């Protein structure tokens, strides 16, 4: 039995971060840097998605430009505008989606009746990810067509701002998507009776694994195409009712960071327990801080093996800040067998860092920088693309 977690020395309380003049100077830049990093990340993924489009998509766009007598030199701009329009329409549908969930829980009979339209969708693909074919027609009427109508209305509303070409391309894309959906018998990639749900890869967009989690835990994971809604409003991580153990320097009572994180998790409905090596198979989330890289990797691997038979993925939140920690974390980041969250925190981080980490984790972030200076944000690209 590995008892390293129990014998790790408690991290001494360091001097306050504010005692460092450089940190005081850079701290106000934290949120602008976060916004810039998010915008750059979105721009890169948008470019990759546009470049990976099949050739016929560009031919169709060129045909629309011809019909509306547009400028062929602006083809890339039209493609970007259409892409962004789809993302905005998706975000607004996700807002409607969230409101329908809240209506279904309302005391008002009228609001519950409206919310029941979407409840039908969750009956069609239930919390056990079972598809009820007898409800397929009702699902199309109460969910698929209203979603399509929302996208059409938002696209038409953008006509005065963007002009006819991006709007026409977006509407054509929506019609083709709907036609393919019905041609496939009312099936799509996001609504599948998966026997096992894998962890989605770190991305700003939603895949079948991510959306499946919304059907398993309907109070979280509302985003449908891009993760903007969940990132903005904090619905990207489910902990209610899940068993969470804090190991090493994150252990319950092991410093201000661990104590505050435990309090936040408990307030969110998690069952927080001290780490016990023999109970790995019963855990849903393992939080690790401190210890050597080899010990941390070995503990994560044992946790993965102990929970390998789970239908839904478990989570590991690793907390550290040195170069060795980054190299170790890169091994697990993006692993489809578990959700790995890489929390970059200064040594001896306090309650404020725990609150910042929880703020980002709730929003589904997998790389979680909580350095007071905000420099961890800039380190994301180094960690993501250059750390091996």
KELO-50660 format. One record per residue (C-alpha): residue number from 1; residue in three letters; x, y, z. Coordinates in Angstrom, 2 decimals, decimal comma, padded with zeros to 5 digits. Layout:
# residues N
+-----+-----+---------+---------+---------+
|   i |  aa |      px |      py |      pz |
+-----+-----+---------+---------+---------+
| NUM | ALA |       X |       Y |       Z |
...
+-----+-----+---------+---------+---------+
END
This chain:
# residues 388
+-----+-----+---------+---------+---------+
|   i |  aa |      px |      py |      pz |
+-----+-----+---------+---------+---------+
|   1 | UNK |  000,00 |  000,00 |  000,00 |
|   2 | UNK |  001,33 |  003,42 | -001,03 |
|   3 | UNK |  001,23 |  005,77 |  001,93 |
|   4 | UNK |  003,04 |  008,66 |  000,29 |
|   5 | UNK | -000,07 |  010,83 |  000,33 |
|   6 | UNK | -000,43 |  010,46 |  004,08 |
|   7 | UNK |  003,21 |  011,21 |  004,83 |
|   8 | UNK |  003,74 |  014,21 |  002,57 |
|   9 | UNK |  004,81 |  017,21 |  004,65 |
|  10 | UNK |  002,30 |  019,99 |  004,88 |
|  11 | UNK |  003,34 |  022,94 |  002,74 |
|  12 | UNK |  004,46 |  025,84 |  004,92 |
|  13 | UNK |  002,55 |  029,08 |  004,63 |
|  14 | UNK |  004,63 |  031,42 |  002,45 |
|  15 | UNK |  004,72 |  035,16 |  002,45 |
|  16 | UNK |  001,67 |  036,78 |  000,92 |
|  17 | UNK |  001,70 |  037,05 | -002,88 |
|  18 | UNK |  001,10 |  040,74 | -002,48 |
|  19 | UNK |  004,53 |  041,14 | -000,93 |
|  20 | UNK |  006,03 |  040,71 | -004,40 |
|  21 | UNK |  005,89 |  044,10 | -006,26 |
|  22 | UNK |  005,93 |  042,35 | -009,65 |
|  23 | UNK |  002,82 |  040,38 | -008,73 |
|  24 | UNK |  001,05 |  043,56 | -007,55 |
|  25 | UNK |  001,89 |  045,22 | -010,86 |
|  26 | UNK |  000,77 |  042,31 | -013,06 |
|  27 | UNK | -002,30 |  041,16 | -011,11 |
|  28 | UNK | -004,68 |  043,67 | -012,83 |
|  29 | UNK | -003,69 |  042,13 | -016,18 |
|  30 | UNK | -005,05 |  038,70 | -015,23 |
|  31 | UNK | -008,50 |  039,07 | -016,80 |
|  32 | UNK | -007,35 |  040,90 | -019,96 |
|  33 | UNK | -004,75 |  038,15 | -020,46 |
|  34 | UNK | -007,43 |  035,50 | -019,94 |
|  35 | UNK | -009,69 |  037,16 | -022,53 |
|  36 | UNK | -006,79 |  037,48 | -024,98 |
|  37 | UNK | -005,77 |  033,85 | -024,49 |
|  38 | UNK | -009,34 |  032,67 | -025,00 |
|  39 | UNK | -009,75 |  034,83 | -028,14 |
|  40 | UNK | -006,47 |  033,56 | -029,60 |
|  41 | UNK | -007,40 |  029,96 | -028,82 |
|  42 | UNK | -010,81 |  030,43 | -030,49 |
|  43 | UNK | -009,23 |  032,09 | -033,53 |
|  44 | UNK | -006,78 |  029,22 | -034,01 |
|  45 | UNK | -009,52 |  026,58 | -033,77 |
|  46 | UNK | -011,78 |  028,61 | -036,09 |
|  47 | UNK | -009,02 |  028,79 | -038,69 |
|  48 | UNK | -008,38 |  025,05 | -038,42 |
|  49 | UNK | -012,07 |  024,29 | -038,84 |
|  50 | UNK | -012,38 |  026,53 | -041,88 |
|  51 | UNK | -009,26 |  025,08 | -043,50 |
|  52 | UNK | -010,51 |  021,53 | -042,90 |
|  53 | UNK | -013,80 |  022,13 | -044,71 |
|  54 | UNK | -014,39 |  019,92 | -047,77 |
|  55 | UNK | -013,87 |  021,50 | -051,18 |
|  56 | UNK | -017,58 |  021,54 | -052,00 |
|  57 | UNK | -018,24 |  023,92 | -049,10 |
|  58 | UNK | -016,09 |  026,54 | -050,79 |
|  59 | UNK | -017,75 |  025,82 | -054,16 |
|  60 | UNK | -021,17 |  026,38 | -052,58 |
|  61 | UNK | -019,97 |  029,64 | -051,04 |
|  62 | UNK | -018,61 |  030,76 | -054,40 |
|  63 | UNK | -022,00 |  029,98 | -055,97 |
|  64 | UNK | -023,76 |  032,12 | -053,35 |
|  65 | UNK | -021,30 |  034,95 | -054,03 |
|  66 | UNK | -022,14 |  034,67 | -057,76 |
|  67 | UNK | -025,91 |  034,77 | -057,11 |
|  68 | UNK | -025,66 |  037,88 | -054,93 |
|  69 | UNK | -022,96 |  039,44 | -057,13 |
|  70 | UNK | -020,45 |  039,62 | -054,32 |
|  71 | UNK | -016,69 |  040,08 | -054,41 |
|  72 | UNK | -014,77 |  036,80 | -054,83 |
|  73 | UNK | -011,77 |  038,33 | -053,08 |
|  74 | UNK | -013,89 |  038,42 | -049,92 |
|  75 | UNK | -014,55 |  034,67 | -049,90 |
|  76 | UNK | -012,43 |  034,08 | -046,74 |
|  77 | UNK | -014,22 |  036,94 | -044,95 |
|  78 | UNK | -017,65 |  035,53 | -045,90 |
|  79 | UNK | -016,57 |  032,12 | -044,57 |
|  80 | UNK | -015,45 |  033,62 | -041,26 |
|  81 | UNK | -018,65 |  035,67 | -040,92 |
|  82 | UNK | -020,78 |  032,59 | -041,60 |
|  83 | UNK | -018,81 |  030,55 | -039,08 |
|  84 | UNK | -019,20 |  033,20 | -036,41 |
|  85 | UNK | -022,91 |  033,55 | -037,17 |
|  86 | UNK | -023,40 |  029,83 | -036,56 |
|  87 | UNK | -021,56 |  030,16 | -033,22 |
|  88 | UNK | -023,71 |  033,12 | -032,15 |
|  89 | UNK | -026,92 |  031,31 | -033,16 |
|  90 | UNK | -025,73 |  028,28 | -031,20 |
|  91 | UNK | -025,00 |  030,36 | -028,11 |
|  92 | UNK | -028,45 |  031,96 | -028,22 |
|  93 | UNK | -030,06 |  028,55 | -028,62 |
|  94 | UNK | -028,10 |  027,37 | -025,59 |
|  95 | UNK | -029,59 |  030,30 | -023,65 |
|  96 | UNK | -033,06 |  029,17 | -024,74 |
|  97 | UNK | -032,08 |  025,61 | -023,84 |
|  98 | UNK | -031,12 |  026,68 | -020,31 |
|  99 | UNK | -034,32 |  028,71 | -019,88 |
| 100 | UNK | -036,44 |  025,71 | -020,94 |
| 101 | UNK | -034,77 |  023,61 | -018,24 |
| 102 | UNK | -035,59 |  026,25 | -015,65 |
| 103 | UNK | -039,17 |  026,53 | -016,91 |
| 104 | UNK | -039,62 |  022,77 | -016,52 |
| 105 | UNK | -038,89 |  023,22 | -012,78 |
| 106 | UNK | -041,13 |  026,28 | -012,35 |
| 107 | UNK | -044,11 |  026,50 | -009,99 |
| 108 | UNK | -046,14 |  027,96 | -012,83 |
| 109 | UNK | -048,19 |  025,40 | -014,76 |
| 110 | UNK | -047,83 |  027,43 | -017,96 |
| 111 | UNK | -044,04 |  027,66 | -017,68 |
| 112 | UNK | -043,81 |  023,94 | -016,86 |
| 113 | UNK | -045,87 |  023,20 | -019,98 |
| 114 | UNK | -043,44 |  025,22 | -022,10 |
| 115 | UNK | -040,44 |  023,57 | -020,45 |
| 116 | UNK | -041,99 |  020,15 | -021,09 |
| 117 | UNK | -041,24 |  020,63 | -024,78 |
| 118 | UNK | -037,57 |  020,13 | -024,01 |
| 119 | UNK | -038,21 |  017,53 | -021,34 |
| 120 | UNK | -039,43 |  015,32 | -024,18 |
| 121 | UNK | -035,94 |  015,44 | -025,66 |
| 122 | UNK | -034,48 |  014,07 | -022,41 |
| 123 | UNK | -037,09 |  011,34 | -022,34 |
| 124 | UNK | -036,06 |  010,41 | -025,89 |
| 125 | UNK | -032,41 |  010,00 | -024,77 |
| 126 | UNK | -032,64 |  009,38 | -021,04 |
| 127 | UNK | -030,09 |  009,61 | -018,19 |
| 128 | UNK | -028,91 |  006,05 | -018,88 |
| 129 | UNK | -028,30 |  007,04 | -022,53 |
| 130 | UNK | -031,09 |  004,79 | -023,76 |
| 131 | UNK | -032,85 |  005,88 | -026,95 |
| 132 | UNK | -036,63 |  005,49 | -026,89 |
| 133 | UNK | -037,61 |  005,07 | -030,53 |
| 134 | UNK | -041,31 |  005,46 | -029,75 |
| 135 | UNK | -040,58 |  009,11 | -028,85 |
| 136 | UNK | -038,59 |  009,91 | -031,99 |
| 137 | UNK | -041,43 |  011,80 | -033,67 |
| 138 | UNK | -042,19 |  013,80 | -030,54 |
| 139 | UNK | -038,47 |  014,60 | -030,18 |
| 140 | UNK | -038,37 |  015,95 | -033,73 |
| 141 | UNK | -041,43 |  018,12 | -033,09 |
| 142 | UNK | -040,51 |  019,39 | -029,64 |
| 143 | UNK | -036,72 |  019,72 | -029,95 |
| 144 | UNK | -035,21 |  019,37 | -033,43 |
| 145 | UNK | -037,52 |  021,76 | -035,28 |
| 146 | UNK | -037,50 |  024,46 | -032,54 |
| 147 | UNK | -033,68 |  024,34 | -032,52 |
| 148 | UNK | -033,66 |  024,71 | -036,30 |
| 149 | UNK | -036,14 |  027,61 | -036,06 |
| 150 | UNK | -033,94 |  029,37 | -033,48 |
| 151 | UNK | -030,92 |  029,21 | -035,78 |
| 152 | UNK | -032,96 |  030,47 | -038,75 |
| 153 | UNK | -034,40 |  033,42 | -036,80 |
| 154 | UNK | -030,97 |  034,48 | -035,49 |
| 155 | UNK | -029,45 |  034,16 | -038,96 |
| 156 | UNK | -032,17 |  036,29 | -040,58 |
| 157 | UNK | -031,78 |  038,89 | -037,83 |
| 158 | UNK | -028,10 |  039,21 | -038,82 |
| 159 | UNK | -028,95 |  040,08 | -042,45 |
| 160 | UNK | -028,84 |  043,91 | -041,94 |
| 161 | UNK | -025,45 |  043,60 | -040,23 |
| 162 | UNK | -023,67 |  041,02 | -042,40 |
| 163 | UNK | -025,51 |  041,24 | -045,69 |
| 164 | UNK | -027,03 |  038,39 | -047,72 |
| 165 | UNK | -024,00 |  036,19 | -048,48 |
| 166 | UNK | -022,96 |  034,95 | -045,00 |
| 167 | UNK | -026,63 |  034,64 | -044,00 |
| 168 | UNK | -027,55 |  032,66 | -047,13 |
| 169 | UNK | -024,61 |  030,32 | -046,60 |
| 170 | UNK | -025,56 |  029,78 | -042,95 |
| 171 | UNK | -029,22 |  029,13 | -043,81 |
| 172 | UNK | -028,21 |  026,68 | -046,54 |
| 173 | UNK | -025,95 |  024,90 | -044,05 |
| 174 | UNK | -028,82 |  024,65 | -041,54 |
| 175 | UNK | -031,22 |  023,26 | -044,16 |
| 176 | UNK | -028,70 |  020,68 | -045,38 |
| 177 | UNK | -027,94 |  019,62 | -041,79 |
| 178 | UNK | -031,66 |  019,19 | -041,06 |
| 179 | UNK | -032,21 |  017,23 | -044,30 |
| 180 | UNK | -029,30 |  014,90 | -043,50 |
| 181 | UNK | -030,69 |  014,40 | -040,00 |
| 182 | UNK | -034,07 |  013,25 | -041,29 |
| 183 | UNK | -032,48 |  011,19 | -044,06 |
| 184 | UNK | -030,53 |  009,32 | -041,35 |
| 185 | UNK | -033,80 |  008,45 | -039,63 |
| 186 | UNK | -033,63 |  011,14 | -036,97 |
| 187 | UNK | -030,13 |  010,23 | -035,73 |
| 188 | UNK | -027,08 |  012,41 | -035,25 |
| 189 | UNK | -023,62 |  012,08 | -033,72 |
| 190 | UNK | -024,50 |  013,87 | -030,47 |
| 191 | UNK | -027,38 |  011,56 | -029,54 |
| 192 | UNK | -026,06 |  008,03 | -029,34 |
| 193 | UNK | -026,66 |  005,23 | -026,83 |
| 194 | UNK | -022,99 |  004,95 | -025,90 |
| 195 | UNK | -022,18 |  001,88 | -023,79 |
| 196 | UNK | -019,14 |  003,78 | -022,44 |
| 197 | UNK | -018,62 |  007,54 | -022,45 |
| 198 | UNK | -015,05 |  008,72 | -023,01 |
| 199 | UNK | -013,58 |  012,00 | -021,83 |
| 200 | UNK | -013,77 |  014,64 | -024,52 |
| 201 | UNK | -010,48 |  016,11 | -025,72 |
| 202 | UNK | -009,72 |  019,68 | -024,58 |
| 203 | UNK | -011,45 |  021,97 | -027,09 |
| 204 | UNK | -013,82 |  024,90 | -027,35 |
| 205 | UNK | -016,33 |  022,81 | -029,26 |
| 206 | UNK | -018,81 |  020,13 | -028,23 |
| 207 | UNK | -018,54 |  016,52 | -029,34 |
| 208 | UNK | -020,70 |  013,45 | -028,77 |
| 209 | UNK | -019,00 |  012,64 | -025,45 |
| 210 | UNK | -019,53 |  016,11 | -024,02 |
| 211 | UNK | -023,18 |  016,29 | -025,04 |
| 212 | UNK | -023,81 |  012,82 | -023,67 |
| 213 | UNK | -022,88 |  014,15 | -020,23 |
| 214 | UNK | -025,75 |  016,65 | -020,47 |
| 215 | UNK | -028,19 |  013,78 | -020,85 |
| 216 | UNK | -026,58 |  011,96 | -017,91 |
| 217 | UNK | -026,52 |  015,10 | -015,73 |
| 218 | UNK | -029,15 |  017,48 | -017,21 |
| 219 | UNK | -028,27 |  020,31 | -014,80 |
| 220 | UNK | -024,83 |  020,73 | -016,43 |
| 221 | UNK | -023,20 |  020,75 | -019,89 |
| 222 | UNK | -025,82 |  022,86 | -021,71 |
| 223 | UNK | -023,64 |  023,84 | -024,68 |
| 224 | UNK | -024,58 |  022,21 | -027,99 |
| 225 | UNK | -021,96 |  023,15 | -030,64 |
| 226 | UNK | -019,46 |  025,46 | -028,97 |
| 227 | UNK | -018,79 |  025,50 | -025,24 |
| 228 | UNK | -019,31 |  029,25 | -024,88 |
| 229 | UNK | -022,42 |  029,07 | -022,69 |
| 230 | UNK | -020,91 |  026,63 | -020,19 |
| 231 | UNK | -017,61 |  028,55 | -020,12 |
| 232 | UNK | -019,41 |  031,82 | -019,46 |
| 233 | UNK | -021,95 |  030,71 | -016,86 |
| 234 | UNK | -020,17 |  027,83 | -015,11 |
| 235 | UNK | -021,92 |  024,64 | -016,24 |
| 236 | UNK | -018,90 |  022,71 | -017,51 |
| 237 | UNK | -018,17 |  020,39 | -014,57 |
| 238 | UNK | -020,51 |  018,17 | -012,57 |
| 239 | UNK | -019,62 |  017,38 | -008,94 |
| 240 | UNK | -022,97 |  017,14 | -007,15 |
| 241 | UNK | -023,24 |  013,75 | -005,47 |
| 242 | UNK | -019,79 |  012,66 | -006,66 |
| 243 | UNK | -017,13 |  011,35 | -004,27 |
| 244 | UNK | -014,03 |  013,59 | -004,18 |
| 245 | UNK | -010,78 |  012,86 | -002,32 |
| 246 | UNK | -008,03 |  015,41 | -001,76 |
| 247 | UNK | -004,53 |  013,92 | -001,59 |
| 248 | UNK | -001,13 |  015,31 | -000,63 |
| 249 | UNK | -000,89 |  019,02 |  000,08 |
| 250 | UNK | -004,47 |  019,45 | -001,18 |
| 251 | UNK | -005,76 |  017,19 |  001,58 |
| 252 | UNK | -008,57 |  018,40 |  003,78 |
| 253 | UNK | -007,05 |  020,75 |  006,33 |
| 254 | UNK | -003,63 |  020,77 |  004,60 |
| 255 | UNK | -003,32 |  024,51 |  004,20 |
| 256 | UNK | -005,64 |  027,30 |  003,10 |
| 257 | UNK | -005,88 |  026,10 | -000,51 |
| 258 | UNK | -007,04 |  022,57 |  000,38 |
| 259 | UNK | -009,45 |  023,73 |  003,07 |
| 260 | UNK | -011,08 |  026,30 |  000,79 |
| 261 | UNK | -011,32 |  023,92 | -002,16 |
| 262 | UNK | -012,94 |  021,31 |  000,09 |
| 263 | UNK | -015,45 |  023,90 |  001,29 |
| 264 | UNK | -016,33 |  024,96 | -002,27 |
| 265 | UNK | -016,76 |  021,37 | -003,41 |
| 266 | UNK | -018,98 |  020,53 | -000,44 |
| 267 | UNK | -021,10 |  023,61 | -001,10 |
| 268 | UNK | -021,54 |  022,43 | -004,70 |
| 269 | UNK | -022,88 |  019,11 | -003,43 |
| 270 | UNK | -019,78 |  016,91 | -003,69 |
| 271 | UNK | -019,00 |  014,27 | -001,04 |
| 272 | UNK | -015,51 |  015,34 |  000,07 |
| 273 | UNK | -013,33 |  012,86 |  001,94 |
| 274 | UNK | -009,66 |  012,67 |  003,02 |
| 275 | UNK | -007,56 |  010,51 |  000,72 |
| 276 | UNK | -007,43 |  006,80 |  001,52 |
| 277 | UNK | -005,28 |  004,67 | -000,76 |
| 278 | UNK | -007,56 |  001,64 | -000,59 |
| 279 | UNK | -010,67 |  003,52 | -001,73 |
| 280 | UNK | -009,58 |  004,59 | -005,21 |
| 281 | UNK | -012,20 |  002,49 | -006,95 |
| 282 | UNK | -014,99 |  004,32 | -005,09 |
| 283 | UNK | -013,87 |  007,82 | -006,09 |
| 284 | UNK | -015,17 |  009,98 | -008,92 |
| 285 | UNK | -012,70 |  012,87 | -008,62 |
| 286 | UNK | -009,12 |  012,70 | -007,29 |
| 287 | UNK | -007,41 |  015,99 | -006,41 |
| 288 | UNK | -003,60 |  015,76 | -006,04 |
| 289 | UNK | -001,07 |  018,36 | -004,93 |
| 290 | UNK |  002,55 |  018,06 | -003,94 |
| 291 | UNK |  004,74 |  015,00 | -004,09 |
| 292 | UNK |  007,25 |  013,89 | -006,69 |
| 293 | UNK |  006,22 |  013,53 | -010,32 |
| 294 | UNK |  006,77 |  009,76 | -010,26 |
| 295 | UNK |  004,47 |  009,38 | -007,22 |
| 296 | UNK |  001,79 |  011,55 | -008,82 |
| 297 | UNK |  001,90 |  009,64 | -012,13 |
| 298 | UNK |  001,79 |  006,32 | -010,32 |
| 299 | UNK | -001,21 |  007,41 | -008,25 |
| 300 | UNK | -003,08 |  008,64 | -011,34 |
| 301 | UNK | -002,37 |  005,37 | -013,14 |
| 302 | UNK | -003,63 |  003,32 | -010,20 |
| 303 | UNK | -006,75 |  005,47 | -010,02 |
| 304 | UNK | -007,32 |  004,99 | -013,76 |
| 305 | UNK | -006,95 |  001,21 | -013,48 |
| 306 | UNK | -009,16 |  001,01 | -010,38 |
| 307 | UNK | -011,98 |  002,85 | -012,21 |
| 308 | UNK | -011,42 |  001,38 | -015,68 |
| 309 | UNK | -014,81 | -000,36 | -015,63 |
| 310 | UNK | -016,78 |  002,87 | -015,14 |
| 311 | UNK | -019,31 |  003,84 | -017,79 |
| 312 | UNK | -018,68 |  007,55 | -017,29 |
| 313 | UNK | -015,21 |  009,11 | -017,01 |
| 314 | UNK | -013,61 |  009,98 | -013,68 |
| 315 | UNK | -011,58 |  013,15 | -013,10 |
| 316 | UNK | -008,09 |  014,02 | -011,84 |
| 317 | UNK | -007,24 |  017,56 | -010,76 |
| 318 | UNK | -003,46 |  017,91 | -010,38 |
| 319 | UNK | -002,06 |  021,03 | -008,68 |
| 320 | UNK |  001,52 |  022,23 | -009,03 |
| 321 | UNK |  003,72 |  024,73 | -010,75 |
| 322 | UNK |  007,23 |  023,53 | -011,58 |
| 323 | UNK |  008,66 |  022,34 | -014,91 |
| 324 | UNK |  008,53 |  018,70 | -013,87 |
| 325 | UNK |  004,83 |  019,11 | -013,06 |
| 326 | UNK |  004,17 |  020,48 | -016,56 |
| 327 | UNK |  005,95 |  017,57 | -018,25 |
| 328 | UNK |  004,02 |  015,08 | -016,13 |
| 329 | UNK |  000,70 |  016,82 | -016,78 |
| 330 | UNK |  001,20 |  016,89 | -020,54 |
| 331 | UNK |  001,16 |  013,09 | -020,48 |
| 332 | UNK | -002,39 |  013,05 | -019,11 |
| 333 | UNK | -003,81 |  016,18 | -020,72 |
| 334 | UNK | -006,25 |  015,12 | -023,42 |
| 335 | UNK | -006,35 |  011,49 | -022,27 |
| 336 | UNK | -009,74 |  010,05 | -023,30 |
| 337 | UNK | -009,81 |  007,64 | -020,35 |
| 338 | UNK | -010,27 |  010,37 | -017,74 |
| 339 | UNK | -010,74 |  014,11 | -017,39 |
| 340 | UNK | -007,38 |  015,56 | -016,39 |
| 341 | UNK | -007,34 |  019,17 | -015,16 |
| 342 | UNK | -003,92 |  020,81 | -014,88 |
| 343 | UNK | -004,03 |  023,46 | -012,15 |
| 344 | UNK | -001,02 |  025,79 | -012,26 |
| 345 | UNK | -000,70 |  027,38 | -008,81 |
| 346 | UNK |  002,23 |  028,96 | -006,96 |
| 347 | UNK |  003,75 |  027,08 | -004,05 |
| 348 | UNK |  001,71 |  027,54 | -000,89 |
| 349 | UNK | -001,27 |  029,03 | -002,74 |
| 350 | UNK | -004,04 |  030,20 | -000,43 |
| 351 | UNK | -007,82 |  030,41 | -000,35 |
| 352 | UNK | -007,96 |  033,01 | -003,13 |
| 353 | UNK | -006,15 |  030,67 | -005,52 |
| 354 | UNK | -008,57 |  027,87 | -004,62 |
| 355 | UNK | -011,53 |  030,10 | -005,45 |
| 356 | UNK | -009,94 |  031,09 | -008,76 |
| 357 | UNK | -009,27 |  027,45 | -009,61 |
| 358 | UNK | -012,86 |  026,46 | -008,79 |
| 359 | UNK | -014,17 |  029,37 | -010,88 |
| 360 | UNK | -012,35 |  028,01 | -013,95 |
| 361 | UNK | -012,97 |  024,32 | -013,26 |
| 362 | UNK | -016,72 |  024,90 | -013,00 |
| 363 | UNK | -016,51 |  026,38 | -016,49 |
| 364 | UNK | -014,93 |  023,25 | -017,89 |
| 365 | UNK | -011,36 |  024,48 | -018,26 |
| 366 | UNK | -008,77 |  021,71 | -018,34 |
| 367 | UNK | -005,73 |  024,01 | -018,05 |
| 368 | UNK | -006,36 |  026,12 | -014,95 |
| 369 | UNK | -003,85 |  028,93 | -014,26 |
| 370 | UNK | -004,31 |  030,65 | -010,90 |
| 371 | UNK | -000,93 |  032,36 | -010,53 |
| 372 | UNK | -001,64 |  035,83 | -009,08 |
| 373 | UNK |  000,39 |  037,45 | -011,85 |
| 374 | UNK | -001,62 |  035,78 | -014,58 |
| 375 | UNK |  001,53 |  034,49 | -016,26 |
| 376 | UNK |  000,14 |  030,95 | -016,20 |
| 377 | UNK | -002,27 |  032,05 | -018,93 |
| 378 | UNK |  000,61 |  032,72 | -021,25 |
| 379 | UNK |  002,07 |  029,38 | -020,26 |
| 380 | UNK | -000,95 |  027,56 | -021,72 |
| 381 | UNK |  000,39 |  027,67 | -025,25 |
| 382 | UNK |  003,81 |  026,47 | -024,12 |
| 383 | UNK |  002,17 |  023,65 | -022,14 |
| 384 | UNK | -000,25 |  022,75 | -024,94 |
| 385 | UNK |  002,05 |  022,83 | -027,94 |
| 386 | UNK |  005,67 |  022,64 | -026,76 |
| 387 | UNK |  005,79 |  020,67 | -023,52 |
| 388 | UNK |  006,68 |  017,00 | -024,03 |
+-----+-----+---------+---------+---------+
END
